[in-house]
Every structure is written in C-alpha cells, then in structure tokens.
Amino acid sequence: MKKKLSVLVWIVLVVSLLVACGKKDDQPKDVLSPDKSQKQDLSQDQKQNEDLDPVKISIYYSDNATLPFQEDWLVIKEVEKKFNVDFEFEVIPIADYATKVSLALNTGTNAPDVILYQSTRGENASLALNGAIVPISDYSEYTPHFNSRVEEFGLTDAVNNLKLADGKRYYMPSLFDIPFYDGGLILREDFLQAKGLKEPTTYDDLYVILKAFKSEYPDSYPLTILAGPRVLYRMTMPAFGISLGKNGASGTNTLSWDYAKKEYFPGAISDEYKEYVSFFSKLFAEGLLDPEMADPIDGDTWSHKMATGKAMATYAYYDQIGGITGSSTIDGFKLQMYPALEGPAGAHHQPKNSTGGGVLFPAKTAKRDDFERVVRTIDEVFFSEEGSKIWSLGVEGITYTEENGVIKYADELINSPEGVYKTMQVKYGCGSDVTQLVWINANEMTKYDKNYSEINAKVASMGDVIQYIPPTPLFDDFTAENAGVMQTPLADAFEIWIDAFITGKKSVESDWEDYVSEMKALRIEEFSQLYNEYIAK
C-alpha cells in the first residue's frame, strides 16, 4: 500500500507540474513586478504588430488656442498608420489642463492610458510616490528608443535627476539636444525706424518705446498678451530674479531659485517680486499694458490687435510673426523678435533644461494585459528616429524632401505668408510642444529664416540668458503630500494678488505689507524651508 501510495503521489505531482507549465504562458503577469525572464518579445520596432489589431490608447492632450488641435492632422494619421496605434485623444484647454490631470490622477478611475505634457513637479510628485503614476524607470527595457536618445544627447545625468526620493523616475521627459531661444519680445520694428528709436536692450528701453507708441496712438494699448499673463510672466520674471506663477520654473508657483546661492527663496514676497509688479503696474496705470490681460486672449484676437495697430509689442514665439504680418494692412508693417531684455537681475529669459514635460502613465494603465505593448508603442511613436522625425518635419514627400541630408520644404510651406514653422504647426500638426518630444536644434533651425538663426547666435553670445530649471526636491510621499497641501492656498492667493497689484485694484505701495502678512500666514517661509531641506546637496 505504501508503494502504491507513493507512486500515486508521484504521478499527481508530475501531472500537476505539466499542467502548470502548459498554462504558464497563458496567464497574465503582474506588470508592476515583471519577471524579466518571461517578458514578451514584441520584436525590434514592433514589426510583428502588423499582424495585430491597432492598439487603442486613450490620451490627454493640452490644447492651446494659438495651435488648435485637429484629430485629422497629417502627423497623427501618419503615426497611427505607421505604428499600428489608434489614439483616442481627449482634448483639454490648457487653462484647465492641470486641474483635469490632477482630478484624473487623484481619482484614478477616469484616468486615460497616457497623459502628455507633464512632469513630476509639484502635486504630481506626491501622487507618484503614493502610487498614482507608473514608475516608468522600472520598465526601461520597454523604452529602448527613449534610452538611446538620452544617451545620444548626453542627458543621462539630467534624466537621472528627475528621479524622486524613492530613486524612481515617473515620466518620460521631452528631450532637447540644445535649448534654443524660440520666443521673447516681439514688436514693431517699422515703428522704431520711423521714430528713430533704438532697439530695446533693457526694460527701461521698452518703457520708452511703449510710451512713444501710446503718444502717437492714444487709443492703443501698446503691450498685449498672448493666451494669458502666464506667458508674459514666464518670459519676463527671470530678468528680475524670480520665476513665479502657473508656469514658474520651480513648479511651486510661489518659490524662486537663487542661482548664486543655489537655494530656494520665497520669491512671491521678495523685493525682486515687488520691483517686478511695480514695473508692470506702472505700465497698466499709464495705459501701456492691455487691460484684457487677466483673461485668456485667443490667438485670433491677439493677432488682430497686433496686425491692426491696437498693440505694437507682445511676448510670444518667433513662428507667430508670419501670421500677424500676413494679415496686416499697415504699410511697411514689420515685426522683429529681440533677445532677452536686461532687468535688475540681468538679461534672462524663461528657464529651460534639456528635458521638459513629457509622458506619464497613470497607475491603472499598468493593469492592462497589453501594458508592455502600450509602453513600447508610446516609446516608438514619440522617441524613435522615425517617429520623432514625423512630429518635427511631417511626412517626406508631402511636407519636405531630403537629399544628402539637406531638408527642403514643400513650395506651399516656403511661400506661406505665415512662414514654414507656423504653417506646419497649424495645418499639419508638426512642432507642437505637447507631441514633439525630441527636439534637434539643427532640424528646427531649417524651419526658420536667417534672421532667427542670427537672433539665436546673439542670445548665445550673451551668456546664461536661458538658465537651468531649479532642481526638484527629493520628497518622501508624506513630505510631498505636506508640500502639496501648503502649495495650493499659496498659489491661489498669489494669483489673486498679482492680478490686483498689476491692474491697480491693490496698491504695491500701500497694500504690500498686508499681502506679505497673508502669504506668511499661509506658511510660505515654511514652504521654502521644506524645499531647501530636501534638495540634493
């Protein structure tokens, strides 16, 4: 009986093992803790995906009124066809984007598969450490194209610096081989020449020019705003030694980085900020700054103001000059973009790194059975040489041709009154900050004229005009959550007060102390101390 029982047990064990082995490959694996020995091989560049149905990927897209999204853009159709993917875009106005992303990540249930135009600064850091976002650095084997680009551009250290306190990176940033000066002060060069005014190099020069135009055209508001005040703030504040607000370089809204001391300070209550709002409140009070600045100004309205002489100066991007010029009926109308103006802190512009906002995956995406395919597809679509070239240049034979490494654009683009860059953006979807995640300076310069190259060369000769983006503190999840709790009321109060100061509802002279007291009561100094405590030394 014992022998028979032993044989029976042995047979049961063997059969059980055989059954288990037979089913092993059919069982879904836990993508959050993958067994590398069992990873699917989707083959190089997903060649065998041609035999599969397109992978469906829902995706958040941040929409800018100056570049309205079109689902039938050439670049979208091309990448969907080439990489066997079916994108389901949810298009969200840029003003509402941060709120929508926050809600999706906090609730989890209504999150898309992919969120574009994001980083892990601010609230996202806390959400990541609390499990709301996939730690994409855990799946580096799924992102070979991203990895290659990082190495090619020499950005290994920069990308490693994006890791949070747990040593993991939670998004795939956009990658720049060389940061370039793509936007700044744009104004009527024809007016300067007619009045014998010199090109502006300081904010005092800008004031003189705006005053002269107002004197000539009393019904005008010489300096207007594109999209909203955030564009003005992010391009002008660095010259005053600060970077604050919704597009502030630190992502905190109210803290700034001291580049000399290499530490954070409460920029929103600093003397630097007081000098900044004093200057722009003076412009507003004297009718030199567009009174509609507080509300988002759509691209058509903004362009009309500039083209008709209701305004003569703005902060915007070089590629937008052509569109305004093409629609103006003013004799001799000519716009020019100028290098960053010198302010109290020097000639500085919007800080940039060689990495920017990019792709993150909400935690629920990792529960998809085809999670690996989703990640590999996103990697190939946005970071492969072929994919990234489509987002930048369009489709060879339609938007451009290339011979011996020389790019030549279609006659339609070359002859467009809006210029190559802007026409490619609006008509074909090329060059969007949201979807173009690989930026190669040599390629980008081919879209512009000689003048733009000369402006970039001049900016480069001026030194550190474009400063680096401040480091992200290495918060643990509890501290990140605490920082987020402090950040929100401070940011809300800051937005209310800056509008009040500039538009004259509050006086910088008489109401400043009340403002500082309110910000201190909201713990801005403690907030700054927290950031400094957790930055890597």
Number of C-alpha atoms within 10 A of each C-alpha: 6 7 8 9 10 11 12 11 12 12 11 12 12 11 12 12 11 12 11 11 11 10 10 12 11 8 8 11 15 13 17 15 9 12 10 9 6 10 13 11 11 14 9 9 16 15 11 11 17 12 8 8 10 15 17 13 17 17 18 23 21 23 20 19 15 18 14 16 21 14 14 12 16 20 26 22 15 17 22 15 13 13 20 21 20 17 19 15 16 13 17 17 15 15 15 11 18 17 10 16 20 15 14 17 23 17 10 16 12 12 24 22 22 21 25 23 23 21 24 24 19 20 21 22 28 24 20 24 23 15 14 22 26 22 25 20 17 14 18 14 14 24 21 18 22 25 19 14 19 23 12 11 14 13 18 13 10 14 18 13 17 23 20 23 19 12 13 18 25 26 26 27 25 27 26 21 19 14 18 19 22 14 19 23 22 21 28 22 20 15 18 16 11 8 11 9 14 12 15 20 15 16 18 14 15 19 17 13 25 24 18 18 23 21 11 10 14 14 12 21 26 27 29 28 27 23 23 17 21 19 18 21 20 21 23 26 23 31 24 21 23 27 31 27 23 22 18 23 26 23 22 26 23 29 29 26 24 14 13 6 8 13 18 22 22 21 23 25 21 16 12 19 21 17 14 22 20 17 15 17 24 17 21 20 13 13 19 26 25 20 16 14 21 17 11 16 19 15 18 13 12 20 22 15 23 24 24 16 20 20 28 24 28 23 22 22 16 22 21 19 23 19 18 22 20 14 15 18 11 11 7 12 17 17 21 18 23 21 23 27 22 21 19 14 13 16 24 25 25 26 20 17 18 20 24 19 19 23 26 24 25 28 22 19 23 20 14 15 14 14 18 20 18 21 21 22 23 21 21 22 28 24 27 22 15 13 24 21 22 24 29 25 26 24 18 15 10 12 20 15 15 11 7 5 7 9 15 16 20 15 11 13 20 15 11 16 17 21 23 23 25 27 21 24 23 18 17 21 27 26 23 17 18 19 23 23 29 28 23 18 13 10 14 15 15 17 22 16 13 10 11 19 14 11 17 16 14 13 20 15 10 13 11 14 22 21 17 16 20 20 18 22 23 21 22 17 19 12 15 26 20 16 22 19 13 17 22 17 14 23 21 14 15 22 15 10 18 21 17 17 23 25 23 14 12 17 15 20 10 9 13 16 12 10 20 15 12 15 21 16 11 17 16 25 16 14 24 20 15 18 22 18 14 15 17 11 7
